[in-house]
Amino acid sequence: DSGVTQTPKHLITATGQRVTLRCSPRSGDLSVYWYQQSLDQGLQFLIQYYNGEERAKGNILERFSAQQFPDLHSELNLSSLELGDSALYFCASGRDVNQPQHFGDGTRLSIL
Amino acid sequence: EDQVTQSPEALRLQEGESSSLNCSYTVSGLRGLFWYRQDPGKGPEFLFTLYSAGEEKEKERLKATLTKKESFLHITAPKPEDSATYLCAVRGMDSNYQLIWGAGTKLIIKP
């Protein structure tokens, strides 16, 4: 158990809809990272937050947004969903950028 | 441009047959190299961090080593439960807080 909690574990929805994925980091970790992993693909970095502020952006679509709240949990919002958004979405947390990231077990998003 | 290449893409071994996985990297000013293990449908599980050439870390049947251009993950006498995808990631001086990830090596250990 990494200590990173992601909810929900599975999400099934339709094209055009909007969903919110939630992540609770490990106790004491200030950084939260979001990744997308499509079937048999590598990890694609989306965005990083540190203590409530956006720190780095990767290949995140304009339809996607995220935030980190004062209690350090984070939410990833995906809107106007398309079939290609079907993937595993992982959250990771870490103490600082040179320390390892610890991953949750992900949210599996299926778009029908 | 920072880059990470893992080889081979897939590796099939018999139980007890030792081998090594390779992670070659190009990065300006290495700030850390990370090894992870990922089981299907699960999040990557952290294994090791290496920071400087010559450093080695061990955990059970796994040993990670680092040179200035590559890292090896040595697997000694593997068991079927070692089957997983092994991921390598690096952070460089100019990577803007991001990790650069390799595509992974899928390891299958046959009993």
Interface residues (C-beta under 8 A of the other chain):
Chain A: S2 V4 G42 L43 F45 Q48 R55 A56 G58 L88 F90 A92 V97 N98 Q99 P100 Q101 H102 F103 G104 D105 G106 R108
Chain B: R31 G32 F34 Y36 G41 K42 G43 P44 E45 F46 T49 Y51 L87 R91 N96 Y97 Q98 L99 W101 G102 A103 G104
